[in-house]
Amino acid sequence: MTKSVKDQIRAGTASIVYEQPITERIRNFLRLEHLFQNINYAIANPSAWGSREAIVTILELVDLLSRTDFKAELIKELERHAAVLLALANKPGVDGSKLSDVTSRIEKVANRMKVAECQPTQRVRTDEFLNQVKQRVAIPGGACNFDLPALHYWLSQPMHKRVAELNTWMEDLRVIESAIDLVLMDIRQSTIPLAVTASGGFFQQNIDASSPVLLLRVVLPADIAIFPEISGGKHRFTVRMMRQASSRERPEQVECDVDFQLQCCGI
């Protein structure tokens, strides 16, 4: 007999986590996390093409950070998390040592961000070489070797020199990365996954106004040809289980019941 999605997950089958932010703030935090992960991968795989990808993504990261005061938003979010976690300190079953460790890390990162000298993006925005690259990468194919001989020269430098310079450009951005990691870790760990079923491939749930949801997480086995389309707002959310037979066809909602794991995260 074929195992259900629920049984496969319980049996330890490899799974895929699909996330859907509910608020604009969390949406931006997830985008920042994605960009940091891309940069870190490119730095760790420092071929010339990897270094090129790292530069382009660093510029994309700084552009996103420049659109709003992320430093202030992150400080406010970290302080909110610390207050919520401290309120749990005397509740039964709470691991006091782990709680103290998390709140200490939050306080340390928040304090680093509060000092006037903390100016994330400053190093990148004032770098003449990166500004030359920035002007060209917005044009399709605009960063070719003949367009940017300075970039072509830089990419031809020894690997250790490129990696060192990439890490230098990232130095004042790492505090933002640390804050994002802490905030998203707290949110993701705020609830345990629940086993639910999408009847006929469809699931809907109302959101309790007293327990706001910031992030939805849907977990499905990696080896089933189904993926979720998640949409949500302040009052309710829906999950449609989809299948796409080929890239030439539009995805269609499955008609069978699909068991999956669901996390409604909020802190």
N, C-alpha and C positions, 0 to 999 in steps of 0.2 A: 504493500500500500504506500502511496506517495505521502511523504510527510507534509503537514501544513506549514505555512510560513512560521507560525508560532513555534512548532516543534523543531524546525530547522534552526531557529535562533537559539532556542534552549539547548540544542545539541552542540552548539558552538560553531555552527556554520559561519563562514565569512559573511559579513553583512556590509551594507552601504547605509550611511546616515545622510538623510536629506533634511536640510534646515530651511526654515522660512521665518525671517524676522517680522515682527508685528509692528514695531515702531521704527521711525526714521533713524533714530539714534543708533539702534542695534543694527540696522541695515548698513549704516556707515561703518560701524565697528567691524562688522563681518568683511566689508570690502577692504578695510585697512589690514585686517588679519590675512586676507588672501594675498594682498600685495607684499606684505612682509614675508610670507611663506615663499612666494615666487622669487623674491630677491635673495633670500637665504639659500634656496636651491641653486640659483644661478651662481652665487659666490662659491658654493661648495663644489660646483662643477665648472671650474674656470677655464673652459675653452674660450677661444676668441668669441664664438657665438654666444656662449654663456655670459661672458662679460658684457657683450653688447646688450643682451636681454636684461642684465642687471641694471645697466645705466638707464635704459628706457623705462624700466619699472620704477626705479628710484624717482625719476622725473614725474611719472604718473602718481606716485605716492605723495610727493610734495605738492603737486597740483591739487589733489584731493584734500590734503591737510590745510591748504591755503584758502579753501572755500568757506571755512568757518573756524571758530575758535575751539579747536578740538582739545587743546590743553585744558581750558576751563571746563569743558564738558566732561572730560575724563576725571579731573579732580573732583568735581561734584558727584560723579558716578561712584568713584572710589570711596568717598566719604559716606555716601548713602549705604554702600555695601558694608562698610565697617560698622556703621550704626546698627544695621539689621543683624549682623553676625554677633555683635556684642550683646544684643538683646536675647540671643539664644544661649548665652553662657551658662545660665542657671537651670536650663531645661534638662529633664532627665534623658539619658541616652546620648547626650552631646559629648563628643570627644574634646575635652577642654584643651589638651595639648595641641591637637590639630587646629582647633579654632584659633588658639593664640598664635600659632605659626602663620596662619593665613592673614589674620588682622595685622600682624607685625609686618608682613610683606606689603600689604596694602598701604600701611602708614609710611613705610620707607619710600615706596614709589611716589606716593602723593607728596611727600615732603621734598623729594628731588624735583618735582615738577613746579613746586611753589616758589622756588628761588628765582630771583630776577634773571640770573645768568642762564637759566634754562630757556633756550630759544630754539626749539626744534624747527628744522627746515632752513635755518639761517646759513649754515655752511653750504648747502646745496644751492640756495638762491643767490649767493654771492660768488659762486664759482664761475669764472668766465668760460672755461672749457665746457662745462655742463650747459651754460646758457646758449652757447653755439649749437650744441646738439639739440637742445630743446626747440630752437627755432626751426630745425629741419625735420624732426621726427613727426611733426604734425602733418607733413606733406607725404602722401603715399609714395613710398620708395625714396623719400627725400634724404635718407641717411646713407646713401650709396657712397662708396669710396671716393668717387670724383666730386661728390657734393661736400663731403667732410674729410678732407685729407688729415686734419688734426685727429679725428676719431680713428681713421685708418692707421695712423702712426701709433696712437695709444694702444690699439688692439694688437699691434705687432710687438709690444713690449713683453718682457718675460712675465710668466704667470704670477710670480710672487709680487712683482711690482703692481700689477693690475689688482690683485686681491687686496694688497695693502691699501691702495687708494680707494677702492670700493668700501672697505671697512672704515676708512677715515670719513668718507662722505656720510656713512651711516651712523657715526658716533652719536650725534645729537638727536638722532631719531630713535635710538634704542629705548629711551625712557617711554616713548609713546608705545612701542612694541610691548614693553613690560606691562604697562597699564592695560592695554588691550587684552593681553593674555590673561591677566588676573580677572578683569571684568567678565570676560567670556567664560573662563573656567568656573567662576562662581555661579553664573547663570546656568551653564550646562549641568552643573552638579546640584542644582537647587531641587530637583525632583528625580524620582526613579522612573524608569520606563514602565508603562502599563500595556498589557496585552489587550488589543481591541480588534474589531473586525469591520472592514469596509464591505457592507452588504451590497452585492451587485456592483462592487467596485467603487462604492460611494460611502463616505463617512462625513458626518457633520456634528459639531458640538458647540454649544453656547459657552461663552466665557463668563465666569463669575466675576461681577464687578468688584467684589471684595478681594479677589485674588488675580490681579492683572497678569496677563501673559506677555512676555517680551519676545520669546523665541519658541517656535515649534520644531520638534525633531521627530522625524519618521524613520524607523529602522526596518529595512527589508533585506532578505538574503541576497547576496551578490549573484547567485546563480539562477535567479528567476528573471524572465524577460518582462519585468513589470517595473515601472517607476511611478512615483506619485507627482501629481500637480497639486500644490498646496496654495490656498489663498485664505487670507484672514484679515480681520479688522478688530476693533475694540470689543465687539459684542459676540462674534461667532467666527468659526473657521470651518473650511471644508477640505477634504482630501479626496481626490479622484485618482484611482489606480488606472494607469494608462499602459498601452502596449503600442509599439511602433514596429510593424513588420519589416519595413525597410526604410532607408533614408529618403526614398522617393514618395513615400506615403505619409499622410497625416497621422499623428497619434490618435488612437481611439480608446475610449474607456472600456475596460474589461467588463464582462457581465457576470463573472463568478465572484463569490465571496473571497476576500483576501484578508487573512490574519496578518497583523503587523504590530510593532511596538511603537508607542507614542509617548513623547515627553512634552508637557506644557510647562515651559521653564519661565520662572520669574523670581525676582528677589527684591 
